[in-house]
Amino acid sequence: MSRWISTALAATALTLSACVTINVYFPAAEAEKAADRIIEDVWGKDGKPAPAPQSRTPASDRAQEVLVAVVRGTLDFLVPAANAQADLNVSTPAVRTLTGAMETRHSQLEKYYDSGAVGLTADGLIDLRDANAVPLAERNVARKLVSDENADRTALYREIARANGHPEWEADIRSTFAQRWVAKARAGWYYRDAGGQWSKK
C-alpha cells in the first residue's frame, strides 16, 4: 500500500512539475505578433516591406503547421492552463512611451535607412553602417539618433519581459524583435547578421 502511495505521489509531483514547465513557456508566436504590432506602430504601414526570405518549401511549411497544431491541441487538452500566459501585455504606459518616442524618431532615421547609412543588427538594435553616406554636418545627429534608438529598443525588450512577469524572457523577446525588424524592413534597407556581414534586402 505504501509503495502504491509513494508511486502515486511521485507521479503527481512529476505531473505538477510538467504543468509548471508548460505554463511558463516562452510564447514565441504571440511574441512575433506583438513585435509586428509594435513595429507597424513605429514604422507605419506605408509602403510594402520586402517579403521575408523563404528557407523552406511550401509543403514543409504546411507539414510543420499541421504538426504544431496537433501538438498545441494536445497540450491544450491535457493542460488547459498552458494558454493562460499566451497573450503578451505590450500596452503598459512604459511600452507606449517608448514606442511613441521611437515612432517620432523614425521620421528622422528613415532617410538614413533608405540611404544605407544606418542598418539593422542581429541583436535587435541599429548601427551606423556607412558614415560616409551621411553629410558631415549631420553625422553627430545621426550618431545621436542611433544611440537614442538603441537605448529605447533595449528598454522596450526589458519592459515587455518585466510587464509579463518573466524578466528571463528578455533575451527571447530581443531575438524575436531582431528577426521581425528585418522581416518588416523595406527593400533596399541593410541588415547585419550574427556573423557581422551586412546584406541588402
VENDANOR-V521821 format. One record per residue. N is the residue number from 1. RES is the residue in three letters. SS is DSSP state (H for helix, E for strand, L for the rest). PSI is psi in degrees with one decimal (none if undefined). NEAR is the number of other C-alpha atoms within 12 Angstrom. Layout:
# VENDANOR-V521821
n = (N & N)
res = (RES & RES)
ss = (SS & SS)
psi = (PSI & PSI)
near = (NEAR & NEAR)
This chain:
# VENDANOR-V521821
n = (1 & 2 & 3 & 4 & 5 & 6 & 7 & 8 & 9 & 10 & 11 & 12 & 13 & 14 & 15 & 16 & 17 & 18 & 19 & 20 & 21 & 22 & 23 & 24 & 25 & 26 & 27 & 28 & 29 & 30 & 31 & 32 & 33 & 34 & 35 & 36 & 37 & 38 & 39 & 40 & 41 & 42 & 43 & 44 & 45 & 46 & 47 & 48 & 49 & 50 & 51 & 52 & 53 & 54 & 55 & 56 & 57 & 58 & 59 & 60 & 61 & 62 & 63 & 64 & 65 & 66 & 67 & 68 & 69 & 70 & 71 & 72 & 73 & 74 & 75 & 76 & 77 & 78 & 79 & 80 & 81 & 82 & 83 & 84 & 85 & 86 & 87 & 88 & 89 & 90 & 91 & 92 & 93 & 94 & 95 & 96 & 97 & 98 & 99 & 100 & 101 & 102 & 103 & 104 & 105 & 106 & 107 & 108 & 109 & 110 & 111 & 112 & 113 & 114 & 115 & 116 & 117 & 118 & 119 & 120 & 121 & 122 & 123 & 124 & 125 & 126 & 127 & 128 & 129 & 130 & 131 & 132 & 133 & 134 & 135 & 136 & 137 & 138 & 139 & 140 & 141 & 142 & 143 & 144 & 145 & 146 & 147 & 148 & 149 & 150 & 151 & 152 & 153 & 154 & 155 & 156 & 157 & 158 & 159 & 160 & 161 & 162 & 163 & 164 & 165 & 166 & 167 & 168 & 169 & 170 & 171 & 172 & 173 & 174 & 175 & 176 & 177 & 178 & 179 & 180 & 181 & 182 & 183 & 184 & 185 & 186 & 187 & 188 & 189 & 190 & 191 & 192 & 193 & 194 & 195 & 196 & 197 & 198 & 199 & 200 & 201)
res = (MET & SER & ARG & TRP & ILE & SER & THR & ALA & LEU & ALA & ALA & THR & ALA & LEU & THR & LEU & SER & ALA & CYS & VAL & THR & ILE & ASN & VAL & TYR & PHE & PRO & ALA & ALA & GLU & ALA & GLU & LYS & ALA & ALA & ASP & ARG & ILE & ILE & GLU & ASP & VAL & TRP & GLY & LYS & ASP & GLY & LYS & PRO & ALA & PRO & ALA & PRO & GLN & SER & ARG & THR & PRO & ALA & SER & ASP & ARG & ALA & GLN & GLU & VAL & LEU & VAL & ALA & VAL & VAL & ARG & GLY & THR & LEU & ASP & PHE & LEU & VAL & PRO & ALA & ALA & ASN & ALA & GLN & ALA & ASP & LEU & ASN & VAL & SER & THR & PRO & ALA & VAL & ARG & THR & LEU & THR & GLY & ALA & MET & GLU & THR & ARG & HIS & SER & GLN & LEU & GLU & LYS & TYR & TYR & ASP & SER & GLY & ALA & VAL & GLY & LEU & THR & ALA & ASP & GLY & LEU & ILE & ASP & LEU & ARG & ASP & ALA & ASN & ALA & VAL & PRO & LEU & ALA & GLU & ARG & ASN & VAL & ALA & ARG & LYS & LEU & VAL & SER & ASP & GLU & ASN & ALA & ASP & ARG & THR & ALA & LEU & TYR & ARG & GLU & ILE & ALA & ARG & ALA & ASN & GLY & HIS & PRO & GLU & TRP & GLU & ALA & ASP & ILE & ARG & SER & THR & PHE & ALA & GLN & ARG & TRP & VAL & ALA & LYS & ALA & ARG & ALA & GLY & TRP & TYR & TYR & ARG & ASP & ALA & GLY & GLY & GLN & TRP & SER & LYS & LYS)
ss = (L & H & H & H & H & H & H & H & H & H & H & H & H & H & H & H & H & H & H & H & H & H & H & L & L & L & L & H & H & H & H & H & H & H & H & H & H & H & H & H & H & H & H & L & L & L & L & L & E & L & L & L & L & L & L & L & L & H & H & H & H & H & H & H & H & H & H & H & H & H & H & H & H & H & H & H & H & H & L & H & H & H & H & H & H & L & L & L & L & L & L & L & H & H & H & H & H & H & H & H & H & H & H & H & H & H & H & H & H & H & H & H & H & H & H & L & L & E & E & E & L & L & L & L & L & E & E & E & L & L & H & H & H & L & L & H & H & H & H & H & H & H & H & H & H & H & H & H & H & H & H & H & H & H & H & H & H & H & H & H & H & H & H & L & L & L & H & H & H & H & H & H & H & H & H & H & H & H & H & H & H & H & H & H & L & E & L & L & L & E & E & E & L & L & L & L & L & E & E & E & L)
psi = (-46.0 & -33.7 & -39.2 & -42.6 & -42.6 & -41.5 & -43.4 & -42.4 & -41.4 & -41.2 & -40.8 & -43.6 & -41.2 & -42.0 & -44.2 & -41.4 & -35.6 & -41.0 & -42.3 & -42.9 & -44.2 & -38.6 & -15.8 & 19.7 & 152.8 & 119.0 & 82.2 & -44.5 & -41.5 & -34.7 & -38.8 & -43.7 & -42.3 & -42.3 & -43.5 & -40.7 & -44.8 & -42.4 & -40.0 & -35.8 & -41.7 & -47.5 & -17.8 & 171.4 & 4.5 & 143.3 & 163.5 & 113.6 & 150.3 & 143.2 & 147.2 & 144.5 & 139.8 & 118.1 & -10.4 & 160.2 & 155.4 & -37.6 & -42.2 & -32.9 & -46.2 & -40.9 & -41.3 & -41.2 & -41.7 & -44.6 & -44.3 & -42.6 & -41.1 & -46.7 & -44.7 & -41.9 & -40.0 & -44.8 & -40.9 & -36.7 & -45.2 & -38.1 & 81.7 & -27.1 & -8.4 & -27.8 & -1.7 & -29.7 & 14.5 & -34.9 & 120.3 & 135.7 & 110.5 & 26.8 & 33.9 & 160.8 & -38.5 & -42.1 & -42.8 & -39.1 & -44.9 & -46.5 & -33.3 & -43.1 & -39.7 & -37.5 & -44.0 & -42.3 & -29.3 & -33.1 & -24.7 & -32.3 & -25.4 & -43.1 & -29.0 & -33.7 & -46.3 & -38.3 & -13.1 & 4.0 & -36.3 & 139.6 & 167.7 & 148.9 & 165.0 & -11.9 & 21.7 & 14.9 & -167.3 & 164.1 & 152.9 & 100.9 & -40.7 & 94.7 & -27.8 & -17.6 & -3.4 & 128.3 & 141.5 & -40.4 & -18.3 & -4.8 & -40.9 & -37.2 & -44.1 & -43.3 & -39.5 & -40.8 & -44.1 & -45.5 & -45.9 & -39.2 & -43.5 & -37.7 & -42.9 & -38.6 & -44.1 & -44.5 & -35.6 & -47.5 & -41.4 & -40.9 & -39.9 & -44.0 & -46.0 & -42.8 & -23.1 & 11.5 & 16.3 & 75.7 & -23.5 & -9.7 & -4.3 & -44.8 & -38.8 & -40.2 & -43.3 & -45.7 & -40.7 & -47.3 & -41.2 & -44.3 & -41.1 & -32.3 & -47.0 & -44.0 & -34.2 & -5.0 & 151.5 & 156.1 & 135.7 & -17.1 & 153.7 & 149.1 & 149.8 & 129.6 & 178.4 & -22.9 & -0.6 & 4.7 & 128.8 & 139.4 & 154.9 & 132.7 & none)
near = (7 & 8 & 9 & 10 & 11 & 12 & 13 & 14 & 14 & 14 & 14 & 14 & 14 & 14 & 16 & 16 & 14 & 18 & 22 & 17 & 15 & 24 & 23 & 23 & 24 & 31 & 28 & 25 & 22 & 23 & 35 & 29 & 23 & 28 & 39 & 27 & 25 & 33 & 34 & 26 & 25 & 32 & 31 & 24 & 16 & 12 & 12 & 16 & 23 & 20 & 15 & 18 & 16 & 11 & 9 & 12 & 11 & 11 & 11 & 13 & 14 & 13 & 14 & 15 & 16 & 14 & 14 & 16 & 14 & 14 & 15 & 21 & 17 & 14 & 19 & 20 & 13 & 17 & 21 & 17 & 19 & 25 & 23 & 19 & 23 & 25 & 22 & 31 & 28 & 33 & 23 & 18 & 15 & 22 & 32 & 23 & 21 & 32 & 35 & 26 & 26 & 34 & 24 & 20 & 27 & 28 & 18 & 24 & 35 & 29 & 22 & 35 & 35 & 27 & 24 & 31 & 32 & 38 & 43 & 45 & 34 & 28 & 31 & 37 & 35 & 41 & 32 & 34 & 31 & 22 & 23 & 17 & 21 & 24 & 16 & 13 & 12 & 19 & 21 & 15 & 20 & 34 & 26 & 19 & 31 & 33 & 22 & 25 & 33 & 28 & 21 & 29 & 41 & 29 & 29 & 38 & 40 & 28 & 33 & 38 & 28 & 23 & 25 & 28 & 17 & 24 & 21 & 20 & 26 & 28 & 25 & 28 & 39 & 33 & 27 & 31 & 40 & 34 & 32 & 37 & 39 & 39 & 30 & 36 & 37 & 30 & 23 & 27 & 32 & 35 & 39 & 29 & 21 & 16 & 11 & 16 & 15 & 26 & 21 & 24 & 25)
